[in-house]
């Protein structure tokens, strides 16, 4: 019996040592190379769809799940609930998430490094007599209240010498509905992103103000993550940005190759499928301090924030090469 006990003890000891040897080393937690990213299927996010199709995530040793959302609200709620690790959003949404108790930070721009990227336009209804910005005083202008849409509208109007308070803002959160109200003549003008702005033009609308025609980009799109994810999955996020840079280059230099994917994944309206072109995308870089400050200045004036956050509270520049800042 004593011999059997010894053999049993040695077997248990051997199994324990084997288990200890198979433990994951510190800093290499399960799922470290996996990321769940919340996206709305629009042109802003197209490089991620290209990366998925071309197998670039897998080639980089990443498991990336692109989780689709139909609205920014649902996307943000998922991030707050920790159902996703990060999302593609904007500076307004980033500040509001932090204000609401979800500490997030921007790691890079995904669109808007140059004024030509990510067009927003103030478009009048078909048949409108309005042809100049100053004629919008007292007119109904469709926006999405307390969002990047309203920020862009206000800054475009101010840049044209029109006080935003002099127009009659009408809150229409859903972009397709805003477009239909404009085309139906129930709004005198509306602030629309592409491809909806282009579609409004095609149907007889007139572009009064266009943020690609000024010397700064108002509608910057950013990639954000919860702070805990930045710490736990830093390596994966750096790889993700490298993959994004490669995919952005493919889109910018071989747009025709991905046209069918662009039409379907970016939800391009049927009327534009043969003519509307994919935008170009710049390499990863963090937003400029001046842009982050200006958005927050607007938010404080709108009482969306009690005070502005510091740049360092909203942006982590360590994930892009050399901490490259957009100028």
HELIX and SHEET records of a PDB file:
HELIX    1   1 UNK A    2  UNK A   21  1                                  20    
HELIX    2   2 UNK A   43  UNK A   45  5                                   3    
HELIX    3   3 UNK A   46  UNK A   53  1                                   8    
HELIX    4   4 UNK A   56  UNK A   59  1                                   4    
HELIX    5   5 UNK A   72  UNK A   80  1                                   9    
HELIX    6   6 UNK A   91  UNK A   99  1                                   9    
HELIX    7   7 UNK A  133  UNK A  136  5                                   4    
HELIX    8   8 UNK A  148  UNK A  159  1                                  12    
HELIX    9   9 UNK A  164  UNK A  166  5                                   3    
HELIX   10  10 UNK A  175  UNK A  183  1                                   9    
HELIX   11  11 UNK A  196  UNK A  202  1                                   7    
HELIX   12  12 UNK A  227  UNK A  232  1                                   6    
HELIX   13  13 UNK A  234  UNK A  253  1                                  20    
HELIX   14  14 UNK A  255  UNK A  258  5                                   4    
HELIX   15  15 UNK A  259  UNK A  265  1                                   7    
HELIX   16  16 UNK A  270  UNK A  272  5                                   3    
HELIX   17  17 UNK A  289  UNK A  301  1                                  13    
HELIX   18  18 UNK A  311  UNK A  314  1                                   4    
HELIX   19  19 UNK A  317  UNK A  319  5                                   3    
HELIX   20  20 UNK A  321  UNK A  323  5                                   3    
SHEET    1   A 5 UNK A  63  UNK A  69  0                                        
SHEET    2   A 5 UNK A  34  UNK A  40  1                                        
SHEET    3   A 5 UNK A  86  UNK A  90  1                                        
SHEET    4   A 5 UNK A 221  UNK A 226 -1                                        
SHEET    5   A 5 UNK A 104  UNK A 111 -1                                        
SHEET    1   B 5 UNK A 168  UNK A 171  0                                        
SHEET    2   B 5 UNK A 140  UNK A 143  1                                        
SHEET    3   B 5 UNK A 189  UNK A 193  1                                        
SHEET    4   B 5 UNK A 120  UNK A 124 -1                                        
SHEET    5   B 5 UNK A 206  UNK A 210 -1                                        
END                                                                             
